Amino acid sequence: MMEVSSRTPGNFIGGTWECEASEWMESINPANGEILAHLPKSSRHTAQRAIAVASQAQRSWEKTTAWERADLCRRLADAVDAAAQHLGRVISLDQGKPRQQAEGEVSKAADGLRLAADLGKYLTGETIPTETPGRLVMTVRRPRGVYAVITPWNFPVNIPVEYLAPAIATGNSVVWVPAPSTSLVAVEFMAVLEKAGLPAGVVNLVLGEGPVVGDEIVSNPGTAAVGFTGSAATGRRIAERAAGKPLLLELGGNGPLIVRADADLAKAAEAAALGAFSNAGQICAATGRVLADKRIAAQLGELISEHARAHVLGDPLHQGTTMGPLNNQDVLEKTRAHVEGAIRAGASCITGGRSRSDLGSELFFEPTVLLDVDPGMDVARYETFGPVVPILALEGDGELMETAQDSDYGLSMGIFSEDLGKAMAMATQLRAGIVNINERSNYWELHIPFGGGSRTQSGVGRIGGRHTMEAMTEIATVTLPLERFE
């Protein structure tokens, strides 16, 4: 095993590291298959104990002031910044993204903690006029309680912070189950928070499999609410198991980038490449398909291919690497199936289209551009989660809009057009949480609301800035009779 830290990885419950387990799982470097660590595969009993500890801690944590919680968030942010190189290295080893991108993720996580610190101090209620004389009615915001948080492997530090930071700042406690394939990152990140003075029991880390510990924290009556980022299928299961609890579900997407005939093609191609190839395409808001006016589709495909060919695949720790491996075998198999299935059905592969086992692992997959893609192909209908740009050549705005809406997903989309009035009109009709005009589909900032459109499989609620803070608190109404003075 490659040494990552001097401490044995394990669960972190009530401020104590626990390294005992009857079953273990391996942390594997996707770039070369090397075992990085052995991690506990926890039981439901462990998750139940973590919930009990979090519940006890929350009773005192919610009594702290917003200013005290903000001070803690700032201390945590400073500690995360100080550990950026170490955490970036662990992300590269465990998740697979290049070192520079990994350190950028850590920096964003620190920003998220500071944002929560600022916003938490200014969550306010209101006073409400009444029909009845002599009454004062006001609302206050209070924490929901123990939050069950389950996070994915594609951004193993920043996505957890999207939930942990607002939870801490609003007086909630957390039981956190990270994705098994990047649980080593979670352990190292938790160690940074511990060293910075995180109070015992406020955030509890439980490692293990989703159907076991994840299901336990979601369904257990001891948790008050659920935050989850991941696949639409798992999100549906969580919604069933957490029936009656407030939900924040940020699920999958297959974000189209719509490119009209009047678009600046060079800018559209750059945006498509950034949206599809960043993090090897393993982003929920990635550009999953490009819907192009047929008059410019072939030219656009060549321009995107130039960006694809410029990528350097290789060891994520090596300087100059711009794309690492896919994180796991399931993602590779789906990516390969979507690409090969499209080619068999008549699509043409302009560039890429194969895995590169010669680089040390078959999980390396070339940035790929497909032309002549039909809307019915799997690569166009479903989320690939790999570095693939399927280009669909369509007839005018009517087909562009119809095809964009013919999807079960509605997370993030983009439109490229020099006619801003037309682009705005199209944007207001698209069923998506975010529509970016003349920008990549995965553009987002930490304070902007982000989530799925209604009647889609892309989630419930909004993460981002005050929207998460409000979701993680509940409104309590207080009424008070007033004495009347003559």
C-alpha positions in Angstrom: 0.0 0.0 0.0 1.2 3.5 -0.7 1.5 5.6 2.4 -1.0 8.4 2.4 -1.0 9.3 6.1 0.4 8.1 9.3 -3.0 7.4 10.8 -5.1 4.3 10.2 -8.2 5.3 8.3 -11.5 4.7 10.1 -14.9 6.1 11.2 -15.0 9.3 13.1 -17.9 9.3 15.7 -18.3 11.6 18.6 -14.8 13.1 18.1 -13.1 9.7 18.2 -11.5 7.6 15.5 -12.6 4.0 15.3 -10.7 1.5 13.2 -12.3 -1.8 14.2 -14.6 -3.6 11.7 -15.6 -7.2 10.8 -15.4 -6.3 7.1 -13.1 -4.1 5.1 -13.0 -2.4 1.7 -10.1 -1.3 -0.4 -9.2 2.2 -1.4 -7.8 1.8 -4.9 -5.8 4.3 -7.1 -7.8 4.3 -10.4 -4.6 5.4 -12.3 -2.7 2.2 -11.6 -4.8 -0.2 -9.5 -2.6 0.2 -6.4 -4.2 -0.3 -3.0 -4.0 2.9 -1.0 -5.7 1.7 2.3 -8.1 -0.7 3.8 -11.2 1.0 5.2 -14.0 -0.3 7.5 -17.1 -1.5 5.9 -19.4 -0.4 8.7 -22.7 -2.0 9.8 -26.1 -0.6 10.5 -25.3 -0.7 14.2 -22.4 1.7 13.7 -24.6 4.1 11.7 -27.2 3.9 14.5 -24.6 4.7 17.1 -23.4 7.7 15.0 -27.0 9.0 14.8 -27.4 8.8 18.6 -24.1 10.6 19.1 -25.1 13.3 16.6 -28.5 13.7 18.3 -26.8 14.3 21.7 -24.3 16.8 20.2 -27.0 18.7 18.3 -28.8 19.6 21.5 -25.9 21.8 22.7 -24.7 22.8 19.2 -28.0 24.4 18.3 -27.7 26.6 21.4 -24.6 28.3 20.2 -24.9 31.7 18.5 -24.7 32.2 14.8 -21.5 34.2 15.4 -19.9 31.3 17.3 -20.8 28.9 14.5 -19.5 31.4 11.9 -16.1 31.6 13.7 -15.8 27.8 13.6 -16.6 27.8 9.9 -13.8 30.3 9.3 -11.3 28.3 11.4 -12.3 25.2 9.4 -11.8 27.1 6.1 -8.3 28.2 7.1 -7.4 24.7 8.1 -8.6 23.4 4.7 -6.6 26.0 2.9 -3.5 25.1 4.8 -4.0 21.4 3.9 -4.7 22.1 0.2 -1.6 20.4 -1.1 -2.1 17.3 1.1 -5.8 17.0 0.3 -5.2 17.6 -3.3 -2.7 14.8 -3.5 -5.1 12.4 -1.8 -7.9 13.4 -4.2 -5.6 12.7 -7.1 -4.7 9.3 -5.7 -8.1 8.2 -4.7 -10.4 9.9 -7.2 -8.2 10.4 -10.2 -8.3 14.0 -11.2 -5.1 16.0 -12.0 -3.4 17.5 -9.0 -4.0 21.1 -10.0 -7.7 20.5 -10.4 -7.8 18.6 -7.1 -6.2 21.5 -5.2 -8.7 23.9 -6.9 -11.5 21.7 -5.6 -10.0 22.1 -2.1 -9.8 25.8 -2.4 -13.5 26.0 -3.4 -14.4 23.9 -0.4 -12.7 26.5 1.8 -14.7 29.2 0.1 -17.8 27.3 0.8 -17.1 27.2 4.5 -16.5 31.0 4.5 -19.7 31.6 2.6 -21.7 29.6 5.1 -20.0 31.6 7.9 -21.1 34.9 6.4 -24.7 33.8 5.5 -25.4 32.1 8.8 -25.2 35.3 10.7 -27.9 36.9 8.6 -30.7 34.3 8.4 -33.7 36.2 9.5 -37.4 35.7 10.3 -40.2 38.3 9.9 -43.1 39.9 11.6 -46.6 39.2 10.1 -49.6 41.6 10.3 -52.7 40.0 11.9 -56.4 40.4 11.5 -56.8 40.0 15.3 -56.0 43.1 17.3 -53.4 42.9 20.0 -51.3 40.2 18.5 -47.6 40.0 17.6 -46.8 37.2 15.1 -43.2 36.5 14.2 -41.2 33.7 12.5 -37.8 32.4 13.5 -35.5 30.0 11.8 -34.3 27.0 13.7 -32.1 24.0 12.8 -33.8 20.8 11.7 -31.7 18.5 13.8 -29.5 15.6 12.7 -28.9 15.7 9.0 -28.2 12.5 7.0 -25.7 13.4 4.3 -24.6 11.1 1.5 -22.0 12.3 -1.1 -20.5 11.0 -4.3 -17.0 10.4 -5.5 -16.6 12.9 -8.3 -15.9 15.9 -6.0 -15.1 14.2 -2.8 -14.3 17.4 -0.8 -16.3 20.2 -2.4 -19.7 18.4 -2.6 -19.6 17.3 1.1 -18.9 20.9 2.0 -22.0 22.0 0.1 -23.9 20.2 2.9 -21.6 20.2 5.9 -20.8 23.9 5.9 -24.5 25.1 5.9 -25.4 22.4 8.4 -22.7 23.5 10.8 -23.5 27.2 10.3 -27.2 26.7 11.0 -26.9 24.6 14.2 -27.5 21.1 12.8 -25.4 18.0 13.4 -24.5 15.6 10.7 -23.9 11.9 10.0 -22.0 11.7 6.8 -21.6 8.7 4.5 -19.2 9.3 1.6 -18.9 7.2 -1.5 -16.9 4.0 -0.9 -14.5 4.6 -3.8 -13.3 8.0 -2.3 -13.7 7.3 1.4 -10.0 7.7 1.9 -10.4 11.4 0.9 -13.3 11.7 3.4 -11.0 10.4 6.2 -8.2 12.8 5.4 -10.7 15.7 5.1 -12.3 14.8 8.4 -8.9 14.7 10.1 -8.3 18.3 8.9 -11.7 19.4 10.4 -10.9 17.6 13.7 -7.5 19.3 14.0 -9.2 22.7 13.4 -11.4 22.2 16.5 -14.6 20.8 15.2 -16.7 20.0 18.3 -17.2 16.3 19.0 -20.3 14.8 17.5 -21.2 17.8 15.3 -20.0 15.9 12.2 -19.7 12.1 12.3 -18.1 10.1 9.5 -19.4 6.6 8.8 -17.7 4.5 6.0 -19.4 1.7 4.2 -21.8 0.7 1.5 -24.8 2.8 0.5 -27.4 0.0 0.8 -26.3 -0.6 4.4 -25.1 2.6 6.2 -26.5 5.0 3.7 -29.9 3.4 3.9 -29.7 3.4 7.7 -29.1 7.1 8.1 -31.8 7.9 5.5 -34.5 5.8 7.0 -33.7 5.9 10.7 -36.2 8.1 12.6 -33.3 9.7 14.5 -32.3 11.8 11.4 -34.5 14.8 10.7 -33.6 15.5 7.1 -31.5 14.2 4.2 -29.0 15.7 1.8 -27.8 13.6 -1.2 -25.9 14.2 -4.4 -25.8 11.2 -6.8 -27.7 9.3 -9.4 -31.4 9.7 -10.2 -32.0 6.0 -9.4 -30.5 6.2 -6.0 -32.2 9.5 -5.3 -35.6 7.9 -6.0 -34.8 5.1 -3.5 -33.7 7.6 -0.9 -36.9 9.6 -1.4 -38.9 6.4 -0.7 -36.9 5.4 2.3 -36.9 8.9 3.8 -40.6 9.5 3.3 -41.8 12.5 5.3 -38.4 14.0 5.8 -37.2 17.3 4.2 -35.0 16.4 1.2 -32.2 18.1 -0.7 -31.5 15.8 -3.7 -29.1 17.0 -6.4 -29.3 14.2 -8.9 -28.2 13.4 -12.5 -28.2 15.4 -15.6 -27.7 15.1 -19.4 -27.3 18.8 -20.0 -27.7 19.8 -23.6 -25.6 22.6 -25.1 -27.9 24.1 -27.7 -25.9 25.8 -30.5 -27.9 27.9 -33.0 -26.7 28.6 -36.5 -25.8 32.2 -35.6 -23.6 31.2 -32.6 -19.9 32.1 -32.3 -18.7 28.5 -33.0 -15.2 29.0 -31.5 -16.7 30.0 -28.2 -19.3 27.3 -28.4 -16.7 24.6 -29.1 -14.6 25.8 -26.2 -17.6 25.7 -23.9 -18.7 22.3 -25.1 -15.2 20.9 -24.4 -15.0 22.4 -21.0 -18.4 21.2 -20.1 -17.8 17.6 -21.4 -14.1 17.0 -20.6 -13.6 18.7 -17.2 -13.0 16.0 -14.5 -13.1 13.5 -17.3 -16.8 14.3 -17.8 -17.7 13.1 -14.3 -19.9 16.1 -13.5 -23.6 16.0 -13.0 -23.9 19.3 -14.9 -21.6 18.1 -17.7 -22.4 18.8 -21.3 -23.9 15.4 -22.0 -25.0 16.2 -25.5 -24.6 19.0 -28.0 -27.7 20.0 -30.0 -26.5 21.8 -33.1 -28.2 23.4 -36.0 -27.4 21.0 -38.9 -25.8 23.8 -40.9 -22.9 24.1 -38.5 -22.8 20.7 -36.8 -19.9 19.3 -38.7 -17.8 22.4 -38.3 -18.6 22.5 -34.6 -17.6 18.9 -34.3 -14.1 19.6 -35.8 -13.6 22.6 -33.5 -14.6 20.5 -30.4 -12.2 17.7 -31.6 -9.3 20.1 -31.6 -9.9 20.7 -27.9 -10.2 17.0 -27.3 -6.9 16.2 -29.0 -5.1 18.8 -26.9 -5.8 16.9 -23.7 -2.9 15.0 -22.1 -4.0 11.8 -20.4 -1.8 10.4 -17.7 -0.9 10.0 -14.0 -2.9 12.7 -12.1 0.2 13.5 -10.0 2.4 14.4 -13.1 2.7 18.0 -14.1 1.2 18.5 -17.5 -1.5 15.9 -17.2 -4.9 17.5 -18.0 -7.1 14.4 -17.7 -6.8 11.5 -15.3 -8.6 8.2 -15.4 -12.3 7.5 -14.8 -12.9 6.7 -11.2 -14.3 3.2 -11.4 -15.1 0.2 -13.6 -18.8 0.9 -13.7 -18.3 4.3 -15.2 -15.8 2.9 -17.7 -18.2 0.2 -18.8 -21.1 2.6 -19.3 -19.0 5.1 -21.2 -17.6 2.4 -23.4 -21.1 0.9 -24.0 -22.6 4.3 -24.9 -19.8 5.1 -27.4 -19.6 1.7 -29.0 -23.4 1.4 -29.2 -23.6 4.8 -30.9 -21.0 3.8 -33.5 -22.7 0.5 -34.2 -26.0 2.4 -34.8 -24.4 4.8 -37.3 -22.7 7.6 -35.4 -19.2 8.6 -36.6 -16.3 9.0 -34.2 -14.3 12.1 -35.0 -11.7 11.5 -32.3 -11.2 9.3 -29.3 -13.5 6.5 -28.6 -11.3 4.0 -26.7 -9.8 3.3 -23.3 -6.0 3.5 -22.9 -4.8 0.7 -20.8 -1.2 1.5 -22.0 -1.3 4.4 -19.5 -1.3 2.1 -16.5 -5.0 1.4 -16.1 -7.9 0.7 -18.5 -9.9 3.4 -16.7 -8.2 6.0 -18.9 -10.7 6.9 -21.6 -9.9 9.2 -24.5 -11.8 12.5 -24.9 -14.4 11.5 -27.5 -16.4 13.4 -30.1 -19.3 11.7 -31.9 -21.1 13.1 -35.0 -24.4 11.9 -36.6 -25.9 10.9 -33.3 -29.5 10.1 -33.2 -31.8 11.3 -30.3 -32.8 7.7 -29.6 -29.2 6.5 -28.9 -28.3 5.7 -25.3 -25.4 8.2 -25.5 -27.9 10.9 -26.2 -30.7 9.8 -23.9 -28.9 8.9 -20.7 -26.1 10.4 -18.6 -22.8 9.0 -19.7 -20.6 10.5 -17.0 -17.5 10.2 -19.1 -15.5 12.4 -21.5 -17.9 12.1 -24.5 -19.5 14.8 -26.7 -22.4 13.4 -28.8 -23.4 15.9 -31.5 -26.9 15.8 -32.8 -27.6 17.7 -36.0 -31.1 19.2 -35.9 -33.3 21.4 -38.1 -33.7 24.9 -36.7 -35.0 26.2 -33.4 -38.0 23.9 -33.4 -36.1 20.7 -33.4 -33.4 22.1 -31.1 -36.0 23.0 -28.4 -38.0 19.8 -28.9 -34.9 17.6 -28.5 -33.7 19.5 -25.5 -37.0 19.0 -23.7 -37.2 15.3 -24.8 -35.3 14.1 -21.7 -36.0 12.9 -18.2 -33.3 15.2 -16.9 -33.4 18.9 -16.3 -30.4 20.0 -14.3 -28.3 22.4 -16.3 -28.3 23.5 -19.9 -26.6 26.0 -22.2 -27.5 28.0 -25.2 -25.2 29.6 -27.7 -26.6 32.4 -29.9 -25.7 35.9 -31.0 -29.4 36.8 -30.8 -29.7 37.3 -27.0 -33.4 38.0 -27.3 -34.0 34.7 -28.9 -31.7 32.9 -26.5 -33.5 34.4 -23.5 -36.9 33.4 -24.9 -35.6 29.8 -25.3 -34.1 29.8 -21.9 -37.4 30.7 -20.2 -39.1 27.7 -21.8 -36.5 25.1 -20.9 -37.3 22.9 -18.0 -34.0 23.0 -16.1 -32.6 24.4 -12.8 -30.0 26.4 -14.6 -29.8 27.7 -18.2 -26.5 29.4 -19.1 -26.5 31.6 -22.2 -23.2 31.8 -24.2 -21.5 29.8 -21.4 -20.7 26.1 -20.7 -23.5 24.0 -19.3 -21.7 23.4 -16.0 -21.0 27.0 -15.1 -22.0 27.5 -11.4 -20.8 29.5 -8.4 -21.2 28.5 -4.8 -23.9 31.1 -3.9 -26.1 30.4 -7.0 -29.2 28.1 -6.6 -28.5 24.8 -8.3 -30.9 21.8 -8.7 -33.3 20.0 -10.9 -36.3 21.4 -12.8 -39.8 20.2 -11.8 -41.1 17.0 -13.6 -37.5 15.8 -14.1 -35.3 13.2 -12.5 -32.6 15.8 -11.6 -33.6 16.3 -8.0 -35.5 18.2 -5.4 -34.6 21.5 -3.8 -31.7 23.9 -4.4 -28.2 23.9 -3.0 -26.1 27.0 -3.1 -25.7 30.0 -0.8 -28.7 31.1 1.2 -30.9 28.5 -0.5 -29.1 25.7 1.3 -29.2 27.6 4.6 -32.9 28.1 4.3 -33.5 24.4 3.4 -31.5 23.3 6.4 -33.6 25.3 8.8 -37.4 25.3 9.4 -39.7 28.2 10.1 -41.2 28.4 13.5 -44.1 30.8 14.0 -44.4 32.5 17.4 -47.5 34.4 18.5 -47.8 36.8 21.4 -50.8 38.7 22.9 -50.0 42.3 23.6 -51.4 44.5 26.3 -53.1 47.6 25.0 -52.2 51.0 26.4 -54.8 53.7 26.2 
